[in-house]
Amino acid sequence: MSRWLPVLLLLLFSTNALAAKRVVVLAPAAADILVRLQAENRVVGVTRSVDAFPAATRVGSHIRPNLEIIRSLRPDLLILSSNRFFSAAMAAAVDAELFYYHPQTLEEVLQQSAALAAVLDRRAAGQVLIEEQRRKLEKIKRLPRAPDVIYEVSAMPLMLAGQKNIVRDIIEQAGGRLLTPGDRKLVRFNAEGILARQPRIYIYQVGPMNRNPTPPAERGPLRSLKATILQVDELQFSRANTGSFDNVLMLNRFFLKTLSDSE
């Protein structure tokens, strides 16, 4: 999918007086943006992992959306993260405009939020949202050096966040350096490879992809890992939205404290 699609959508809808009125959200991360744009009354359908919009109909999961329920809601806009689980044929059966929300960086969060604001004719709210997030980044404190960081997505199998994961930009904006080879969102790895890289900080998430993992310090070869360990909530970190900017500030403080404690 083209990374420029949100910009093209912005240009397309900026001259369209008919803003979307009935929205189905199949990209869970976009729910936060819709709330910030004060567009809750537009949302008629959401995936079951979205807690916002209690009045909206649940339409299955983002992996297994229920096409018949979606069609019954008569949406004029579908917000998708990709066409991997919602094919072109399914989209044609709904006959609604498509908006792809799938940012991989904080800057793309802002770009795609602005584009979505245009689709919903909520440009002023979109501008407020963008300015608020940029002000958060102004609070980042400079670190004496960049700590090397590993981010565990799942323990079994051992999967790490890769270079195309929003986590990479969150860590780098906070002043750290993600130690993951490859140019993918997720990278399958092994404990020996982690030990060889000797990260200063080991972050592991807990959530749907990593349920009840044994803490790394109690896990096989990783017991010898000399790193500061941080547990985070998966849904908080995996969803690229305004929460990603809050995560940057939290990690920046954590990195600074970790480096200060080691001196």
C-alpha positions as CSV (number, residue, x, y, z in Angstrom):
1,M,0.0,0.0,0.0
2,S,1.3,3.4,-0.9
3,R,2.5,5.5,2.1
4,W,1.1,8.5,0.2
5,L,-2.5,7.3,0.2
6,P,-3.5,9.3,3.3
7,V,-2.1,12.5,1.6
8,L,-4.0,11.7,-1.6
9,L,-7.2,11.1,0.4
10,L,-6.7,14.4,2.2
11,L,-6.5,16.2,-1.2
12,L,-9.5,14.2,-2.5
13,F,-11.8,14.9,0.4
14,S,-10.7,18.5,1.1
15,T,-13.0,19.6,-1.7
16,N,-15.8,17.1,-0.9
17,A,-18.7,18.7,1.0
18,L,-20.2,15.3,1.8
19,A,-18.3,14.2,5.0
20,A,-18.6,10.6,6.1
21,K,-21.5,10.1,8.4
22,R,-21.6,6.3,9.0
23,V,-18.2,4.8,9.8
24,V,-17.1,1.3,10.5
25,V,-13.7,1.0,12.2
26,L,-11.7,-2.2,11.3
27,A,-8.4,-0.6,12.3
28,P,-8.5,-0.6,16.1
29,A,-5.7,1.9,16.4
30,A,-7.8,4.5,14.6
31,A,-10.4,4.5,17.3
32,D,-8.4,6.8,19.5
33,I,-8.1,9.3,16.6
34,L,-11.8,9.3,16.0
35,V,-12.4,10.1,19.7
36,R,-9.8,12.9,19.6
37,L,-11.6,14.3,16.5
38,Q,-14.9,14.2,18.4
39,A,-16.4,12.0,15.8
40,E,-17.9,9.4,18.1
41,N,-21.4,9.9,16.7
42,R,-20.3,8.9,13.3
43,V,-19.1,5.4,14.3
44,V,-21.7,2.7,13.7
45,G,-19.5,-0.4,13.8
46,V,-16.2,-1.4,15.5
47,T,-14.2,-4.5,16.1
48,R,-14.7,-6.3,19.3
49,S,-11.2,-5.3,20.7
50,V,-12.3,-1.6,20.7
51,D,-13.6,-0.4,24.0
52,A,-14.7,3.0,22.8
53,F,-18.1,3.7,21.1
54,P,-20.3,1.4,23.3
55,A,-23.3,2.2,21.2
56,A,-21.6,0.9,18.0
57,T,-22.3,-2.6,16.7
58,R,-19.5,-5.2,17.1
59,V,-18.5,-6.5,13.6
60,G,-16.1,-9.3,14.6
61,S,-12.4,-8.9,14.9
62,H,-10.0,-7.0,12.5
63,I,-8.7,-10.4,11.4
64,R,-12.2,-11.9,10.9
65,P,-14.7,-9.1,10.2
66,N,-18.3,-10.1,9.6
67,L,-19.2,-8.9,6.2
68,E,-22.9,-9.3,6.6
69,I,-23.1,-7.3,9.8
70,I,-20.9,-4.6,8.2
71,R,-23.2,-4.4,5.1
72,S,-26.3,-4.2,7.3
73,L,-24.9,-1.0,8.9
74,R,-24.8,0.7,5.5
75,P,-21.5,2.5,6.1
76,D,-20.2,5.3,3.8
77,L,-16.7,4.9,5.2
78,L,-14.6,1.9,6.2
79,I,-11.4,2.5,8.1
80,L,-8.9,-0.4,7.5
81,S,-5.4,-1.2,8.5
82,S,-4.7,-3.2,5.3
83,N,-6.5,-5.3,2.7
84,R,-5.0,-8.5,4.2
85,F,-8.2,-9.4,6.1
86,F,-10.6,-7.3,4.1
87,S,-10.2,-8.1,0.4
88,A,-11.1,-5.9,-2.6
89,A,-14.1,-8.2,-3.2
90,M,-15.4,-7.7,0.3
91,A,-14.9,-3.9,0.0
92,A,-16.9,-3.9,-3.3
93,A,-19.7,-5.8,-1.6
94,V,-20.0,-3.0,1.0
95,D,-19.8,-0.1,-1.5
96,A,-18.2,2.4,0.9
97,E,-15.2,4.7,0.7
98,L,-12.0,3.1,2.1
99,F,-9.5,4.8,4.3
100,Y,-6.3,3.0,5.2
101,Y,-4.9,3.8,8.7
102,H,-1.6,2.1,9.2
103,P,1.1,4.5,10.3
104,Q,4.6,3.2,11.1
105,T,6.1,6.4,12.5
106,L,4.8,9.2,14.7
107,E,4.9,11.6,11.7
108,E,2.7,9.2,9.8
109,V,0.3,9.2,12.7
110,L,-0.1,12.9,12.3
111,Q,-0.3,12.8,8.5
112,Q,-3.0,10.1,8.6
113,S,-4.9,11.8,11.4
114,A,-5.0,15.0,9.3
115,A,-6.3,13.0,6.3
116,L,-8.9,11.3,8.4
117,A,-10.0,14.7,9.9
118,A,-10.5,15.9,6.3
119,V,-12.6,12.9,5.4
120,L,-14.8,13.6,8.4
121,D,-14.8,17.3,7.9
122,R,-13.2,17.8,11.3
123,R,-10.2,19.7,10.1
124,A,-10.1,22.1,13.1
125,A,-10.1,19.3,15.6
126,G,-7.5,17.6,13.5
127,Q,-5.2,20.6,13.7
128,V,-5.7,20.7,17.5
129,L,-4.8,17.0,17.7
130,I,-1.6,17.5,15.7
131,E,-0.5,20.5,17.7
132,E,-1.1,18.7,21.0
133,Q,1.1,15.7,19.9
134,R,3.9,18.0,18.7
135,R,3.9,19.8,22.1
136,K,4.4,16.4,23.8
137,L,7.6,15.8,21.8
138,E,9.0,19.1,22.9
139,K,9.1,17.7,26.4
140,I,11.7,15.0,25.5
141,K,14.9,15.3,27.5
142,R,18.2,14.8,25.9
143,L,20.0,11.6,27.0
144,P,23.8,11.3,27.6
145,R,23.8,8.4,25.2
146,A,21.4,6.2,23.4
147,P,20.6,2.9,25.3
148,D,20.4,-0.2,23.1
149,V,16.9,-1.7,23.4
150,I,15.2,-5.0,22.7
151,Y,11.4,-5.1,22.4
152,E,9.8,-8.5,22.8
153,V,6.5,-9.0,21.1
154,S,6.0,-12.6,22.1
155,A,8.0,-15.1,24.2
156,M,6.8,-18.4,22.5
157,P,7.9,-18.2,19.8
158,L,10.4,-15.5,20.6
159,M,9.4,-12.6,18.3
160,L,10.9,-9.1,18.5
161,A,9.7,-5.8,17.1
162,G,11.4,-5.0,13.8
163,Q,12.3,-1.8,11.9
164,K,8.8,-1.4,10.4
165,N,7.1,-1.5,13.8
166,I,5.8,1.7,15.3
167,V,7.8,0.6,18.4
168,R,11.0,1.5,16.6
169,D,10.1,5.1,16.1
170,I,8.7,5.3,19.7
171,I,12.0,4.0,21.1
172,E,14.1,6.2,18.8
173,Q,12.1,9.4,19.5
174,A,12.6,8.6,23.3
175,G,16.4,8.5,22.7
176,G,17.0,4.8,22.5
177,R,18.2,2.5,19.7
178,L,16.2,-0.6,18.7
179,L,18.4,-3.7,18.3
180,T,16.6,-5.7,15.7
181,P,18.0,-6.8,12.4
182,G,15.9,-6.9,9.3
183,D,13.3,-4.6,7.7
184,R,10.1,-6.2,8.9
185,K,7.4,-5.5,11.5
186,L,8.1,-8.7,13.4
187,V,11.4,-10.7,13.6
188,R,11.7,-14.2,14.9
189,F,14.7,-14.5,17.1
190,N,16.5,-16.6,19.7
191,A,17.8,-16.0,23.2
192,E,21.4,-16.5,22.2
193,G,21.2,-13.7,19.6
194,I,19.8,-11.4,22.3
195,L,22.6,-12.2,24.7
196,A,25.2,-11.6,21.9
197,R,23.8,-8.1,21.4
198,Q,23.8,-7.3,25.2
199,P,21.0,-4.7,25.2
200,R,20.9,-2.1,28.0
201,I,17.1,-2.3,28.2
202,Y,14.8,-5.3,27.6
203,I,11.1,-4.3,27.1
204,Y,8.5,-7.1,26.9
205,Q,4.8,-6.6,26.2
206,V,1.9,-8.4,27.8
207,G,-1.3,-8.8,26.0
208,P,-3.1,-10.8,23.3
209,M,0.1,-11.8,21.5
210,N,2.1,-12.4,24.7
211,R,-0.3,-13.8,27.4
212,N,1.2,-14.4,30.9
213,P,4.8,-14.7,29.7
214,T,7.5,-15.8,32.2
215,P,9.5,-12.7,33.1
216,P,12.7,-12.6,31.0
217,A,14.9,-12.7,34.1
218,E,13.4,-16.1,35.0
219,R,13.5,-17.6,31.5
220,G,16.3,-20.0,30.4
221,P,19.3,-18.4,28.8
222,L,17.9,-14.9,29.4
223,R,18.5,-15.3,33.1
224,S,22.1,-14.2,32.4
225,L,21.0,-11.1,30.6
226,K,22.4,-7.9,32.2
227,A,19.7,-5.5,31.2
228,T,17.1,-3.4,32.9
229,I,13.7,-5.0,32.2
230,L,10.5,-3.1,31.6
231,Q,7.0,-4.7,31.2
232,V,4.5,-2.7,29.1
233,D,0.9,-3.2,27.9
234,E,0.7,-4.6,24.4
235,L,-2.4,-2.6,23.3
236,Q,-0.9,0.6,24.6
237,F,2.3,0.1,22.5
238,S,1.1,-1.7,19.4
239,R,-1.6,0.8,18.4
240,A,-0.1,3.7,16.6
241,N,-2.1,6.8,17.7
242,T,-1.9,9.6,20.2
243,G,-0.9,7.1,22.9
244,S,2.3,6.6,21.0
245,F,3.4,10.1,21.8
246,D,2.7,9.4,25.5
247,N,4.8,6.3,25.2
248,V,7.7,8.3,24.0
249,L,7.6,10.5,27.0
250,M,7.3,7.6,29.4
251,L,10.3,5.8,27.8
252,N,12.3,8.9,27.7
253,R,11.9,9.3,31.5
254,F,12.7,5.5,31.9
255,F,15.8,5.7,29.8
256,L,17.1,8.7,31.6
257,K,16.5,7.1,35.0
258,T,18.1,3.9,33.9
259,L,21.2,5.6,32.6
260,S,21.5,7.8,35.7
261,D,21.2,4.8,38.0
262,S,24.0,3.0,36.2
263,E,26.5,5.8,36.6
